[in-house]
Amino acid sequence: MRIDKFLKVSRLIKRRTVANEACDKGRISVNGKIVKASYNVSVGDIMEISLGEKILKVEILKVDDKHITKDDAPLMYRQFEQLS
């Protein structure tokens, strides 16, 4: 699954266009490398999202293309402590 779609489906970012823009601006990295929106994520990847002055670090636990409910979205990743 593309990273921009994963960010939207997992509800880490509300809209796919915003996720796409974040990738274009170099705010998303996976396993220490800045990635583009077309990057395909896989289980076990460590993703860092720069949101202003905060950095959100998560591990991808599940990649599912089907419709994910609001309650199931947090099961797709494990959040590490937020870095400042």
Backbone as ProteinMPNN parsed JSONL, in Angstrom:
{"seq_chain_A": "MRIDKFLKVSRLIKRRTVANEACDKGRISVNGKIVKASYNVSVGDIMEISLGEKILKVEILKVDDKHITKDDAPLMYRQFEQLS", "coords_chain_A": {"N_chain_A": [[0.844, -1.164, 0.0], [0.51, 2.24, -0.783], [2.245, 4.893, 0.862], [0.929, 7.351, 1.292], [-1.742, 6.618, 1.129], [-1.859, 4.767, 3.216], [-1.444, 6.459, 5.434], [-3.813, 7.918, 5.399], [-5.848, 5.903, 5.599], [-5.174, 4.752, 8.058], [-5.729, 6.815, 9.632], [-3.838, 8.579, 10.602], [-3.225, 10.867, 9.285], [-5.686, 13.085, 8.163], [-6.61, 13.539, 5.482], [-5.91, 12.282, 2.205], [-4.693, 13.935, 0.314], [-3.41, 15.793, 1.914], [-1.596, 14.115, 3.174], [-0.1, 13.403, 0.948], [1.04, 15.88, 0.288], [2.605, 16.279, 2.59], [4.505, 14.287, 2.241], [5.712, 15.208, -0.123], [6.947, 17.484, 0.869], [8.949, 16.46, 2.387], [8.449, 15.552, 4.971], [7.864, 13.057, 5.89], [9.323, 10.063, 6.873], [10.682, 6.803, 6.412], [12.078, 4.139, 8.04], [14.33, 5.71, 8.5], [14.783, 7.063, 6.1], [13.826, 9.67, 3.925], [10.767, 9.656, 2.223], [8.785, 9.373, -0.8], [5.343, 9.949, -1.793], [4.554, 7.709, -3.185], [5.821, 5.545, -2.111], [5.892, 2.18, -1.046], [4.588, 0.833, 1.804], [5.371, -1.58, 4.372], [4.736, -4.245, 6.712], [6.283, -3.8, 9.819], [7.874, -1.646, 9.19], [9.339, 1.41, 10.317], [8.04, 4.487, 10.874], [8.385, 8.001, 10.663], [6.782, 11.009, 11.335], [6.808, 14.35, 10.736], [5.302, 16.898, 12.34], [4.853, 20.044, 12.415], [6.587, 21.206, 15.119], [6.69, 18.827, 16.391], [7.442, 15.326, 16.405], [6.125, 12.394, 15.268], [6.415, 9.039, 15.903], [5.976, 5.867, 14.608], [5.356, 2.308, 14.414], [4.612, 0.17, 11.789], [2.071, -2.122, 11.898], [0.089, -3.478, 10.546], [-1.066, -3.81, 7.264], [-3.687, -3.047, 5.41], [-5.916, -3.156, 2.772], [-8.653, -3.03, 2.599], [-11.757, -1.489, 3.715], [-11.356, 0.279, 6.663], [-12.525, 0.585, 9.923], [-13.16, 3.333, 12.181], [-12.579, 2.589, 14.802], [-10.868, 0.415, 14.419], [-8.647, 1.468, 13.167], [-6.414, 2.398, 14.815], [-5.188, -0.048, 15.331], [-3.548, -0.609, 13.267], [-1.035, 0.398, 13.6], [1.714, 0.991, 15.891], [2.35, 3.302, 18.29], [5.235, 5.091, 19.185], [6.845, 6.929, 21.836], [6.208, 10.437, 21.666], [8.381, 12.619, 20.024], [10.121, 15.677, 20.551]], "CA_chain_A": [[0.0, 0.0, 0.0], [1.245, 3.496, -0.83], [2.315, 5.528, 2.178], [-0.098, 8.384, 1.438], [-2.999, 5.92, 1.395], [-1.762, 4.213, 4.57], [-1.627, 7.546, 6.388], [-5.237, 8.26, 5.409], [-6.624, 4.762, 6.09], [-4.877, 4.567, 9.481], [-6.196, 8.057, 10.253], [-2.746, 9.38, 11.142], [-3.483, 12.147, 8.623], [-7.111, 12.992, 7.804], [-6.879, 13.503, 4.041], [-4.817, 11.75, 1.394], [-3.974, 15.043, -0.328], [-2.525, 16.354, 2.939], [-0.529, 13.133, 3.319], [0.717, 13.531, -0.252], [1.801, 17.126, 0.439], [3.602, 16.053, 3.629], [5.577, 13.508, 1.607], [6.403, 16.093, -1.064], [7.741, 18.452, 1.624], [9.994, 15.741, 3.108], [8.08, 15.427, 6.384], [7.61, 11.65, 6.205], [10.469, 9.185, 6.623], [10.476, 5.398, 6.761], [13.361, 3.496, 8.334], [15.398, 6.701, 8.437], [14.916, 7.673, 4.774], [12.682, 10.463, 3.478], [10.118, 8.921, 1.134], [7.751, 10.028, -1.598], [3.996, 9.426, -1.552], [4.377, 6.426, -3.868], [6.551, 4.5, -1.386], [5.036, 1.097, -0.553], [4.916, 0.451, 3.178], [5.166, -2.979, 4.715], [4.689, -4.514, 8.144], [7.592, -3.708, 10.452], [8.51, -0.358, 8.885], [9.271, 2.453, 11.334], [7.731, 5.726, 10.163], [8.414, 9.238, 11.433], [5.987, 12.064, 10.716], [7.092, 15.659, 11.331], [4.111, 17.74, 12.378], [5.301, 21.27, 13.067], [7.783, 20.954, 15.916], [6.578, 17.494, 16.969], [7.717, 14.191, 15.531], [5.362, 11.217, 15.651], [7.12, 7.844, 15.445], [5.107, 4.691, 14.702], [5.728, 1.072, 13.723], [3.476, -0.344, 11.029], [1.748, -3.479, 12.325], [-0.875, -4.106, 9.648], [-1.348, -3.089, 6.017], [-4.942, -3.631, 4.948], [-6.499, -2.323, 1.725], [-10.106, -2.933, 2.722], [-12.259, -0.393, 4.542], [-11.016, 0.16, 8.079], [-13.384, 1.431, 10.749], [-12.486, 4.283, 13.059], [-12.096, 1.86, 15.977], [-9.806, -0.509, 14.029], [-7.513, 2.194, 12.598], [-5.214, 2.381, 15.671], [-4.577, -1.379, 15.336], [-2.649, -0.706, 12.116], [0.29, 0.9, 13.957], [2.045, 1.127, 17.308], [2.977, 4.61, 18.448], [6.284, 5.262, 20.17], [6.689, 8.227, 22.486], [6.36, 11.577, 20.763], [9.632, 13.354, 20.169], [9.959, 17.111, 20.317]], "C_chain_A": [[0.899, 1.241, 0.0], [1.19, 4.19, 0.529], [1.253, 6.609, 2.352], [-1.462, 7.762, 1.741], [-2.997, 5.319, 2.801], [-2.025, 5.283, 5.624], [-3.093, 7.943, 6.504], [-6.072, 7.141, 6.031], [-6.403, 4.561, 7.591], [-5.29, 5.774, 10.311], [-5.098, 8.798, 11.007], [-2.796, 10.789, 10.553], [-4.877, 12.037, 8.02], [-7.389, 12.858, 6.315], [-5.664, 13.026, 3.268], [-4.028, 12.862, 0.712], [-3.015, 15.7, 0.65], [-1.342, 15.413, 3.171], [0.445, 13.226, 2.146], [1.609, 14.774, -0.163], [2.898, 16.978, 1.49], [4.784, 15.26, 3.079], [6.396, 14.387, 0.662], [7.317, 17.084, -0.351], [8.824, 17.786, 2.471], [9.711, 15.562, 4.59], [7.825, 13.99, 6.831], [8.874, 10.849, 5.893], [10.12, 7.782, 7.103], [11.848, 4.761, 6.897], [14.535, 4.454, 8.123], [15.596, 7.386, 7.105], [13.652, 8.456, 4.437], [12.101, 9.795, 2.242], [9.102, 9.793, 0.411], [6.415, 9.341, -1.333], [3.781, 8.052, -2.175], [5.107, 5.275, -3.177], [5.578, 3.457, -0.852], [5.488, 0.673, 0.837], [4.695, -1.035, 3.372], [5.216, -3.124, 6.229], [6.115, -4.484, 8.691], [8.332, -2.416, 10.164], [8.318, 0.6, 10.056], [9.124, 3.781, 10.595], [7.784, 6.9, 11.129], [7.692, 10.313, 10.649], [6.294, 13.36, 11.45], [5.858, 16.532, 11.204], [4.47, 19.013, 13.134], [6.592, 20.994, 13.803], [7.775, 19.578, 16.566], [6.908, 16.441, 15.927], [6.975, 12.988, 16.095], [6.064, 9.999, 15.055], [6.232, 6.629, 15.674], [5.729, 3.505, 13.977], [4.484, 0.549, 13.04], [3.265, -1.811, 11.389], [0.87, -4.223, 11.321], [-1.068, -3.218, 8.429], [-2.568, -3.764, 5.41], [-5.623, -2.675, 3.978], [-8.004, -2.13, 1.868], [-10.491, -1.758, 3.616], [-11.968, -0.674, 6.015], [-11.914, 1.1, 8.871], [-12.534, 2.326, 11.647], [-11.875, 3.578, 14.272], [-10.92, 0.939, 15.657], [-8.55, 0.193, 13.515], [-6.276, 2.186, 13.501], [-4.519, 1.012, 15.752], [-3.583, -1.56, 14.193], [-1.23, -0.265, 12.458], [0.454, 0.912, 15.472], [2.827, 2.412, 17.45], [4.052, 4.549, 19.539], [6.06, 6.599, 20.858], [6.924, 9.341, 21.489], [7.642, 12.307, 21.074], [9.379, 14.823, 19.904], [11.152, 17.667, 19.573]], "O_chain_A": [[1.916, 1.284, 0.693], [0.2, 4.08, 1.252], [0.725, 6.774, 3.452], [-2.242, 8.314, 2.517], [-4.012, 5.358, 3.497], [-2.744, 5.042, 6.594], [-3.563, 8.269, 7.594], [-6.91, 7.4, 6.894], [-7.343, 4.235, 8.316], [-5.209, 5.755, 11.539], [-5.379, 9.554, 11.937], [-2.461, 11.77, 11.217], [-5.218, 11.011, 7.43], [-8.307, 12.138, 5.922], [-4.527, 13.328, 3.63], [-2.814, 12.742, 0.549], [-1.925, 16.121, 0.263], [-0.212, 15.868, 3.346], [1.66, 13.14, 2.327], [2.791, 14.721, -0.501], [4.001, 17.492, 1.308], [5.933, 15.537, 3.42], [7.625, 14.319, 0.65], [8.346, 17.482, -0.896], [9.544, 18.471, 3.198], [10.642, 15.432, 5.385], [7.596, 13.736, 8.013], [9.426, 10.94, 4.797], [9.37, 7.599, 8.061], [12.674, 4.833, 5.988], [15.593, 4.06, 7.632], [16.494, 8.218, 6.976], [12.54, 7.967, 4.637], [12.832, 9.414, 1.327], [8.629, 10.803, 0.932], [6.369, 8.275, -0.718], [2.907, 7.307, -1.732], [5.012, 4.133, -3.629], [4.552, 3.807, -0.269], [6.615, 0.215, 1.028], [3.937, -1.669, 2.639], [5.682, -2.23, 6.935], [7.031, -5.062, 8.107], [9.324, -2.116, 10.829], [7.272, 0.603, 10.706], [9.978, 4.152, 9.791], [7.299, 6.819, 12.258], [7.945, 10.514, 9.462], [6.065, 13.461, 12.655], [5.425, 16.864, 10.101], [4.396, 19.049, 14.362], [7.585, 20.594, 13.195], [8.745, 19.199, 17.222], [6.687, 16.633, 14.731], [7.168, 12.609, 17.251], [6.283, 9.934, 13.845], [5.785, 6.383, 16.794], [6.521, 3.671, 13.05], [3.416, 0.49, 13.649], [4.158, -2.639, 11.211], [0.902, -5.451, 11.253], [-1.218, -2.003, 8.56], [-2.498, -4.904, 4.952], [-5.88, -1.52, 4.317], [-8.567, -1.179, 1.325], [-9.624, -1.111, 4.204], [-12.299, -1.739, 6.535], [-12.048, 2.274, 8.528], [-11.341, 2.089, 11.838], [-10.781, 3.93, 14.714], [-10.069, 0.701, 16.514], [-7.491, -0.43, 13.436], [-5.172, 1.983, 12.996], [-3.375, 0.932, 16.199], [-2.857, -2.554, 14.153], [-0.307, -0.525, 11.686], [-0.517, 0.853, 16.227], [3.857, 2.591, 16.801], [3.83, 4.041, 20.638], [5.149, 7.333, 20.476], [7.738, 9.209, 20.575], [7.955, 12.581, 22.233], [8.506, 15.169, 19.109], [11.198, 18.862, 19.284]]}, "name": "protein", "num_of_chains": 1, "seq": "MRIDKFLKVSRLIKRRTVANEACDKGRISVNGKIVKASYNVSVGDIMEISLGEKILKVEILKVDDKHITKDDAPLMYRQFEQLS"}
